[in-house]
Amino acid sequence: MAAQDAAAVELPASLPRFATHLKMHLEMHRGLMPARSGDLVADTSHARAPAGEALPDPA
């Protein structure tokens, strides 16, 4: 997950649509990783978190 956090920090502010797409893609992987390891509790709680909170504010 550290690599995902590092990737999110590197997103260019000049490309907000790309940043939104990549953030949602990273969130998808954050949800898949616990499921793949068999941790269905963490997977379920991540899936139920509001996805809109990960989106940047429209400018």
Residue frames as a rotation matrix with the C-alpha (Angstrom) as fourth column:
MET 1
0.563 0.826 0.000 0.00
0.826 -0.563 0.000 0.00
0.000 0.000 -1.000 0.00
ALA 2
0.158 -0.584 -0.796 2.97
0.312 -0.735 0.602 2.32
-0.937 -0.343 0.066 0.43
ALA 3
-0.809 -0.451 0.377 3.55
0.465 -0.098 0.880 2.24
-0.360 0.887 0.289 -3.33
GLN 4
-0.056 0.877 0.478 -0.09
0.930 -0.128 0.344 3.18
0.363 0.464 -0.808 -3.90
ASP 5
0.650 0.242 -0.720 0.21
0.592 -0.755 0.281 6.11
-0.476 -0.609 -0.634 -1.49
ALA 6
-0.332 -0.864 -0.379 3.37
0.257 -0.470 0.845 7.25
-0.907 0.183 0.378 -3.27
ALA 7
-0.686 0.138 0.715 1.61
0.726 0.056 0.686 7.05
0.054 0.989 -0.139 -6.64
ALA 8
0.404 0.915 0.005 -1.27
0.903 -0.400 0.158 9.16
0.147 -0.059 -0.987 -5.37
VAL 9
0.391 -0.339 -0.856 1.13
0.375 -0.790 0.484 11.88
-0.841 -0.510 -0.182 -4.19
GLU 10
-0.634 -0.771 0.066 2.78
0.316 -0.180 0.932 12.02
-0.706 0.612 0.357 -7.62
LEU 11
0.076 0.747 0.661 -0.45
0.972 0.093 -0.217 12.83
-0.224 0.658 -0.719 -9.46
PRO 12
-0.865 -0.422 0.271 -0.17
0.484 -0.844 0.233 16.06
0.131 0.332 0.934 -11.47
ALA 13
-0.376 0.729 -0.571 -2.62
0.354 -0.456 -0.816 18.77
-0.856 -0.510 -0.087 -10.40
SER 14
-0.574 0.096 -0.814 -2.83
-0.643 -0.668 0.374 19.91
-0.508 0.738 0.445 -14.02
LEU 15
-0.674 0.343 -0.654 -4.62
-0.376 0.603 0.703 16.68
0.636 0.720 -0.278 -15.00
PRO 16
-0.521 0.471 0.712 -7.62
-0.811 -0.015 -0.584 16.40
-0.264 -0.882 0.390 -12.64
ARG 17
0.561 0.764 -0.318 -9.52
-0.824 0.553 -0.124 13.84
0.081 0.332 0.940 -14.73
PHE 18
0.133 -0.617 -0.775 -6.49
-0.218 0.745 -0.631 11.56
0.967 0.253 -0.035 -14.87
ALA 19
-0.787 -0.435 0.438 -5.94
-0.476 -0.024 -0.879 12.05
0.393 -0.900 -0.188 -11.13
THR 20
-0.027 0.873 0.487 -9.56
-0.959 0.116 -0.260 11.07
-0.284 -0.474 0.834 -10.43
HIS 21
0.665 0.252 -0.703 -9.30
-0.563 0.788 -0.250 7.99
0.491 0.562 0.665 -12.63
LEU 22
-0.216 -0.851 -0.480 -6.04
-0.147 0.514 -0.845 6.87
0.965 -0.112 -0.236 -11.04
LYS 23
-0.687 0.019 0.726 -7.31
-0.720 -0.147 -0.678 7.48
0.093 -0.989 0.115 -7.49
MET 24
0.390 0.898 0.202 -10.37
-0.898 0.419 -0.130 5.34
-0.202 -0.131 0.971 -8.16
HIS 25
0.527 -0.282 -0.802 -8.18
-0.332 0.800 -0.499 2.64
0.783 0.529 0.328 -9.72
LEU 26
-0.609 -0.791 0.062 -5.89
-0.313 0.168 -0.935 2.64
0.729 -0.589 -0.349 -6.67
GLU 27
-0.358 0.571 0.739 -8.93
-0.911 -0.039 -0.411 2.40
-0.206 -0.820 0.534 -4.37
MET 28
0.661 0.580 -0.476 -10.15
-0.691 0.717 -0.086 -0.60
0.291 0.386 0.875 -6.36
HIS 29
0.061 -0.733 -0.678 -6.84
-0.085 0.673 -0.735 -2.33
0.994 0.103 -0.021 -5.74
ARG 30
-0.739 -0.288 0.609 -6.96
-0.585 -0.174 -0.792 -1.45
0.334 -0.942 -0.040 -2.06
GLY 31
0.164 0.880 0.445 -10.27
-0.949 0.265 -0.174 -3.25
-0.271 -0.394 0.879 -1.87
LEU 32
0.715 0.117 -0.689 -9.09
-0.474 0.806 -0.355 -6.24
0.514 0.580 0.632 -3.88
MET 33
-0.289 -0.951 -0.110 -5.89
-0.519 0.252 -0.817 -6.85
0.805 -0.179 -0.566 -1.91
PRO 34
-0.557 0.098 0.825 -7.61
-0.783 0.270 -0.561 -7.89
-0.278 -0.958 -0.073 1.37
ALA 35
0.561 0.827 0.039 -10.14
-0.747 0.526 -0.405 -10.01
-0.356 0.199 0.913 -0.53
ARG 36
0.501 -0.439 -0.746 -7.40
-0.503 0.554 -0.664 -11.81
0.704 0.708 0.056 -2.37
SER 37
-0.619 -0.778 0.108 -5.60
-0.505 0.290 -0.813 -12.55
0.601 -0.558 -0.572 0.88
GLY 38
-0.397 0.555 -0.732 -8.83
0.526 0.790 0.314 -13.93
0.752 -0.261 -0.605 2.36
ASP 39
-0.848 0.088 -0.522 -9.59
0.429 -0.465 -0.774 -11.02
-0.311 -0.881 0.357 4.72
LEU 40
-0.381 0.786 0.487 -13.25
0.732 -0.065 0.678 -10.57
0.565 0.615 -0.550 3.84
VAL 41
0.368 0.487 -0.792 -13.93
0.876 -0.466 0.121 -8.32
-0.311 -0.739 -0.598 6.84
ALA 42
-0.336 -0.577 -0.744 -11.45
0.225 -0.816 0.532 -5.68
-0.915 0.012 0.404 5.65
ASP 43
-0.917 0.023 0.397 -12.64
0.397 -0.016 0.918 -6.12
0.028 1.000 0.006 2.08
THR 44
-0.029 0.998 0.060 -16.27
0.934 0.005 0.358 -5.57
0.357 0.067 -0.932 3.05
SER 45
0.350 0.148 -0.925 -15.53
0.666 -0.733 0.135 -2.51
-0.658 -0.663 -0.356 5.18
HIS 46
-0.682 -0.636 -0.361 -13.48
0.150 -0.605 0.782 -0.97
-0.716 0.479 0.508 2.38
ALA 47
-0.767 0.433 0.473 -16.21
0.577 0.146 0.803 -1.66
0.279 0.889 -0.362 -0.14
ARG 48
0.239 0.941 -0.239 -18.83
0.955 -0.182 0.234 0.03
0.177 -0.285 -0.942 2.04
ALA 49
-0.319 -0.410 -0.855 -16.78
0.552 -0.813 0.184 3.21
-0.770 -0.414 0.485 2.50
PRO 50
0.725 0.637 -0.261 -18.16
0.189 -0.549 -0.814 6.13
-0.662 0.541 -0.519 0.50
ALA 51
0.129 -0.687 0.715 -16.27
0.966 0.250 0.067 6.23
-0.225 0.682 0.696 -2.79
GLY 52
0.669 0.230 0.707 -16.99
0.509 -0.834 -0.211 9.90
0.541 0.501 -0.675 -3.29
GLU 53
0.914 -0.362 -0.185 -14.67
-0.030 -0.515 0.857 10.86
-0.405 -0.777 -0.481 -0.46
ALA 54
0.102 -0.927 0.361 -11.71
0.617 0.344 0.708 9.75
-0.780 0.151 0.607 -2.59
LEU 55
0.311 0.082 0.947 -12.60
0.919 -0.280 -0.278 12.13
0.243 0.956 -0.163 -5.40
PRO 56
-0.768 -0.601 -0.223 -10.94
0.633 -0.764 -0.121 15.54
-0.098 -0.234 0.967 -5.66
ASP 57
0.033 0.766 -0.641 -13.05
0.382 -0.603 -0.701 18.66
-0.924 -0.222 -0.312 -5.30
PRO 58
0.305 0.099 0.947 -14.15
0.951 -0.085 -0.297 20.00
0.051 0.992 -0.120 -8.69
ALA 59
-0.366 -0.528 -0.766 -12.30
0.544 -0.789 0.284 23.21
-0.755 -0.313 0.576 -9.47
